[in-house]
Amino acid sequence: MLLLSGPNIAGNEWKYVKDCLDTGWVSSVGSYVTQFENMVAEFAGCRYGVATSNGTSALHIALQLAGVQDNDYVIVPNVTFIASVNSIKYTGADPILMDVDPGTWQMDLELLREFLEKETSQKGGERVYNKTGRVIRAIMPVHVLGNICDMDTLMDIANTYQIKVVEDSTESLGSYYKGKHTGGFGLMGTFSFNGNKIITTGGGGVIVTNDEALAKKAKHLTTQAKSDPFEYIHDEIGYNFRLVNVLAAMGVAQMEQLPGFIQRKKEVDALYRSELQGVGDISFQEVKSEVNPNCWLFTFKTEKQRDVLKVLNENQMQSRPFWVPMNKLRMFKDDVYYHHDDKSDYIYQRCLSIPCSTNITDDEVKAVAEKIRSIY
C-alpha cells in the first residue's frame, strides 16, 4: 500500500528513544519534553511551547485559556477535521460554523465580516450573537492542509469586533504568511504530531504562544494542576494532557529532519501539479502569493472524485475524500451554519487527497498520476 501520508522514521528516533528506555525517563517528565517544546516554539517563531498528548488536547486547553466557557460561541470553518469542533464542545461552548472560500478552502473572511456586522452586536464589552444573546468568545481559523487565509484581514476583523483568535495550526508546521509562521498571529496556536502529519510523535501536540503567563498556565493545567512539587496538592481541575518523554524524544529526532520533510512535500506538490495540469477537469487548491505553505497533503478537485478514489485504492494507492463538512455530522447539525450557497458541500463532493508521504519517490508520484490520467 502506498500510504496517503505515512511517517518517515529516518533520523535519530531509535537513538533518542533508546536513551529514554536506557535511563528510565519514559513518562511525562524528562529532558526531551522540554527540548521538543523549545524546538517547536523556536521554529514557529514563538517564545513558549507547551507539549500535550495530542493536537485536540492542545486546542482544548488553548480555548479554555482564551476564556471560552459554557454557553459561549467559537467561530470555526465548516470544512475542518472534527477535532477543531470537538475541542469547542469540550469547553461547553458551541461552534458557529462559517462557510469556506471555494478557491483556498479556508474560512471565507468576507462572509465572516458580513456575519459579525449583520448578525452580532457589542454589549457590555462583549460581542454577542443577536439571535441568542450569547457571547462569541473566539475565532478559530484552521490552516486547512497547511494553506493559510489572509491573516491580515482575519486579525483586522478580530480586532475590530474585539474577539480573541486561537489558531488551529495543527496541519501547518512549516507554513508561513508574509514570512511569519502560523501559530503566532493569535493569542495561541496549536500543532499536531499524529502519524500522518509532516512530523510525528505517534500522537502529540504543542501549544505555542508569546504570552509567558498563558504558557505557565497551560503547563499547569496539562499536568493535573499540581501546585506543590512534593505534596499532592492541586489547586483547580486539571488534565492529564502532557506528552511523555519517550514520544518527545521521537519528536526531537523528527524536528531535526523537518526542513528536509518540508522541501520534499513541496517537490511532491510541484510534481503532481505538473503531471496533472490540464487533465480532465482537475483543479488544485489556490495558494495566495503571500502564503508559503508546507504542502502537507496533496488534494485536488474533480467531478470524478469517486471514480478516482475507487481506482487508486483498488491499486493500493491510499487516497481519501475530504472531511465531511461539520454541519452534516449529526452532532453539529443544529449548530449555527452561516453561508449563502454552501460551498463547503461543493468542495466536499469534489475533493480528494492522494499519496504524498515525505518518503514517496518521484517514480511513485508519476505512477499515481498515470493511474489518475487513465481515468480521464
C-alpha positions in Angstrom: 0.0 0.0 0.0 1.3 3.4 -1.0 0.3 5.4 2.1 -1.5 8.7 1.9 0.9 10.5 4.3 2.9 8.0 6.3 5.6 8.6 8.9 9.2 8.9 7.8 11.5 7.4 10.5 14.9 8.1 9.1 16.9 10.0 11.7 17.8 9.7 15.4 14.5 8.3 16.5 15.8 4.9 17.6 18.8 6.5 19.3 16.8 9.0 21.4 14.0 6.6 22.3 16.6 4.0 23.4 18.2 6.7 25.6 14.8 7.1 27.3 14.5 3.4 27.8 18.0 3.0 29.0 17.7 5.8 31.5 14.1 5.0 32.6 12.9 8.5 31.7 9.9 7.4 29.7 6.9 9.2 31.3 5.7 12.9 31.3 9.0 14.2 32.9 12.3 14.2 31.0 14.7 16.4 29.1 13.3 15.5 25.7 9.9 17.1 26.5 11.5 20.4 27.2 13.8 20.2 24.2 10.9 19.3 21.9 8.8 22.2 23.3 11.6 24.6 22.7 12.3 23.3 19.2 8.7 23.6 18.0 8.3 27.1 19.6 11.5 28.4 18.1 10.6 27.0 14.6 7.2 28.7 14.8 8.8 32.0 15.9 7.1 31.9 19.3 8.6 32.4 22.8 7.0 29.4 24.5 5.8 25.9 23.7 3.9 23.5 25.9 3.7 19.9 24.8 0.5 18.0 25.1 -0.8 14.4 24.5 -2.3 15.3 21.1 -3.4 18.2 19.0 -7.0 18.0 20.2 -6.0 18.4 23.9 -3.8 21.4 22.8 -6.9 23.0 21.2 -9.0 22.3 24.3 -6.5 23.9 26.7 -5.9 26.9 24.4 -9.6 27.6 24.1 -10.0 27.3 27.9 -7.2 29.8 28.5 -8.8 32.1 26.0 -11.7 32.3 28.3 -14.1 30.1 26.3 -16.7 28.6 28.7 -20.2 27.2 28.9 -22.8 28.8 26.6 -20.1 30.8 24.6 -19.6 30.6 20.8 -16.4 30.0 18.9 -16.4 30.7 15.1 -14.7 28.0 13.1 -14.7 27.0 9.4 -17.2 24.4 8.3 -14.5 22.4 6.5 -12.1 21.1 9.0 -11.1 17.9 10.8 -13.6 17.1 13.6 -11.1 17.8 16.4 -11.5 21.5 15.8 -15.2 21.4 16.7 -14.9 18.7 19.3 -12.5 20.9 21.3 -15.0 23.7 21.3 -17.7 21.4 22.6 -15.3 20.1 25.4 -15.3 23.7 26.9 -19.2 23.7 27.0 -19.3 26.2 24.1 -20.9 25.8 20.7 -19.4 26.4 17.2 -20.6 28.9 14.7 -19.7 27.2 11.5 -18.5 29.6 8.8 -18.6 28.6 5.1 -15.3 28.5 3.2 -13.7 30.1 0.2 -14.1 27.9 -2.9 -10.6 28.5 -4.1 -8.4 28.3 -1.0 -10.7 26.1 1.1 -10.1 28.3 4.1 -12.6 30.3 6.2 -14.4 32.8 4.0 -13.4 36.1 5.6 -15.8 38.3 3.8 -18.6 36.1 4.9 -17.1 36.3 8.4 -17.1 40.1 8.3 -20.7 40.1 7.0 -21.9 37.8 9.7 -20.3 39.9 12.5 -21.6 43.1 11.0 -25.2 41.9 10.4 -25.8 39.2 13.0 -23.9 40.4 16.1 -23.7 43.5 18.4 -21.4 44.8 21.2 -22.9 44.5 24.7 -21.0 45.2 27.9 -17.7 44.9 26.1 -18.5 41.6 24.6 -19.6 40.5 21.1 -22.9 38.7 21.2 -24.9 36.8 18.6 -28.2 38.7 18.3 -30.5 35.7 17.9 -29.5 34.1 21.2 -27.7 36.9 23.2 -24.8 34.5 23.8 -21.1 35.7 23.7 -18.8 35.0 20.8 -15.6 34.4 22.7 -13.1 33.4 20.0 -12.4 32.9 16.3 -10.6 29.7 15.4 -9.0 29.9 11.9 -7.9 26.4 10.7 -5.0 26.4 8.3 -6.5 23.6 6.2 -4.0 21.3 4.6 -1.2 23.8 5.5 -2.7 26.6 3.5 -3.4 29.9 5.2 -6.2 32.5 4.8 -5.4 36.3 4.6 -4.3 36.6 8.2 -4.0 40.5 8.0 -7.7 40.6 7.2 -8.6 38.0 9.8 -6.7 39.8 12.6 -8.2 43.1 11.5 -11.7 41.6 11.8 -10.9 40.1 15.2 -9.6 43.4 16.5 -12.5 45.4 15.0 -15.0 43.2 16.8 -12.9 42.5 19.8 -12.8 38.7 19.6 -9.8 36.6 20.6 -8.1 34.4 18.0 -6.9 30.9 18.7 -5.2 29.3 15.7 -5.8 25.7 14.8 -2.3 25.3 13.2 -2.3 21.6 13.6 -1.7 20.9 9.9 0.6 23.8 9.2 4.0 23.3 10.8 6.3 24.8 8.2 3.7 27.2 6.7 4.2 31.0 6.5 2.1 34.1 5.8 4.2 37.0 4.6 7.2 35.4 6.2 5.5 34.8 9.6 4.9 31.3 10.8 1.4 30.1 11.7 0.6 29.9 15.4 2.0 33.3 16.3 -0.8 35.5 15.0 -3.4 34.9 17.7 -3.4 34.6 21.4 -2.2 30.9 21.0 -1.6 28.4 18.3 -1.6 24.6 18.3 0.2 21.9 16.4 -0.5 18.2 16.0 2.0 15.3 15.5 -0.3 12.5 14.7 1.1 9.7 12.5 0.1 11.4 9.2 1.4 14.9 10.0 4.6 16.4 8.4 6.5 15.2 11.5 5.1 12.8 14.1 5.5 11.7 17.7 2.9 8.9 17.1 0.4 11.2 18.9 1.2 14.5 20.4 0.7 18.3 20.2 2.2 21.6 21.2 0.6 24.9 22.2 2.7 27.9 21.2 2.3 31.5 22.5 4.3 34.6 23.2 2.5 35.1 26.5 4.5 33.8 29.4 1.6 33.7 31.8 -0.5 31.7 29.4 2.3 29.2 28.8 2.8 28.7 32.5 -1.0 28.2 33.0 -1.1 25.7 30.1 1.7 23.7 31.6 -0.1 23.8 35.0 -3.4 22.6 33.6 -2.0 19.9 31.5 -0.2 18.3 34.5 -3.3 17.9 36.7 -2.9 21.4 38.1 -0.5 20.1 40.7 0.7 23.2 42.7 3.2 21.7 45.1 6.4 19.8 44.0 6.2 17.4 46.9 2.7 17.2 48.3 -0.2 16.1 46.1 -1.9 19.5 46.3 -3.9 20.5 43.2 -5.4 24.0 43.1 -8.0 23.5 40.3 -9.4 21.0 37.9 -6.5 19.9 35.7 -5.9 17.4 32.9 -3.6 14.5 32.2 -2.6 16.0 28.9 1.2 16.1 29.0 3.3 14.5 26.2 5.5 11.7 27.6 9.3 11.8 27.3 9.7 8.8 25.1 7.4 10.3 22.4 9.0 13.7 22.8 12.4 12.0 22.0 10.9 10.9 18.8 9.7 14.4 18.2 13.2 15.9 18.7 14.5 13.5 16.0 11.7 14.4 13.7 12.2 18.2 14.2 15.9 17.7 13.2 14.6 16.5 9.8 11.8 18.9 9.4 13.4 21.3 6.8 14.0 18.3 4.5 10.5 17.0 5.0 9.0 20.4 4.0 11.3 20.5 1.0 10.1 17.1 -0.1 6.5 17.9 0.4 6.9 20.9 -1.9 8.7 18.8 -4.5 5.9 16.3 -4.5 3.3 19.0 -4.7 5.1 20.6 -7.7 5.5 17.2 -9.5 1.8 16.3 -9.0 0.7 19.7 -10.3 3.0 19.3 -13.4 1.8 15.7 -14.0 -1.9 16.5 -13.6 -2.1 20.0 -15.1 -4.8 20.1 -17.8 -6.0 16.6 -17.1 -9.8 16.5 -17.5 -11.5 18.9 -15.1 -8.8 18.6 -12.4 -8.1 21.8 -10.4 -5.9 22.5 -7.4 -6.1 24.3 -4.1 -5.5 28.0 -4.6 -2.5 29.4 -2.7 -2.2 33.2 -2.5 1.2 34.8 -3.3 1.7 35.9 0.3 1.4 32.3 1.5 4.3 29.8 1.7 2.6 26.5 2.6 4.1 23.3 3.9 2.1 21.3 1.3 1.1 18.8 3.9 -1.5 16.8 1.8 -1.8 16.9 -1.9 -5.5 17.4 -2.6 -7.3 18.3 -5.8 -10.8 18.9 -7.1 -12.7 16.9 -9.8 -16.2 15.8 -10.7 -14.8 12.3 -11.0 -13.9 12.2 -7.3 -15.5 8.9 -6.5 -14.1 7.2 -9.7 -10.6 8.4 -8.8 -10.9 7.2 -5.2 -12.1 3.8 -6.3 -9.4 3.2 -8.9 -6.5 4.4 -6.7 -7.5 2.5 -3.6 -8.1 -0.7 -5.7 -4.5 -0.3 -6.9 -3.0 0.1 -3.4 -2.6 3.8 -3.7 -4.2 5.0 -0.5 -6.5 8.0 -1.2 -9.2 9.7 0.8 -12.1 12.1 0.3 -12.1 15.5 2.0 -13.6 15.8 5.5 -17.4 15.7 5.7 -18.5 19.3 6.4 -19.2 19.8 10.1 -22.8 20.8 9.6 -23.5 17.4 8.0 -22.4 15.5 11.1 -25.3 14.6 13.4 -23.6 16.1 16.5 -23.4 19.6 14.9 -26.4 19.7 12.6 -28.3 22.0 14.9 -25.4 24.4 15.4 -25.3 27.8 13.5 -24.0 27.4 10.0 -23.5 30.7 8.2 -23.4 30.5 4.4 -25.0 31.7 1.2 -24.7 28.7 -1.2 -23.0 26.0 0.8 -19.5 26.0 -0.8 -18.4 23.5 1.9 -20.6 20.8 0.4 -19.5 21.6 -3.1 -15.8 21.2 -2.1 -16.5 18.0 -0.1 -18.3 16.4 -3.1 -15.3 17.0 -5.4 -12.0 16.9 -3.4 -9.7 14.1 -2.6 -6.2 13.6 -1.2 -3.6 11.2 -2.8 -0.3 9.7 -1.7 2.2 12.3 -0.7 4.4 10.9 2.1 7.8 12.6 2.6 9.5 9.3 1.5 7.5 8.8 -1.6 9.7 8.6 -4.7 9.3 10.6 -8.0 8.5 7.3 -9.8 5.7 6.5 -7.3 4.3 10.0 -7.8 4.3 9.6 -11.5 2.7 6.1 -11.2 -0.2 7.6 -9.2 -0.5 10.5 -11.7 -0.5 8.0 -14.6 -3.3 6.0 -12.9 -5.3 9.1 -12.5 -4.8 10.2 -16.1 -6.1 6.8 -17.3 -9.4 7.5 -15.7 -9.9 10.5 -18.0 
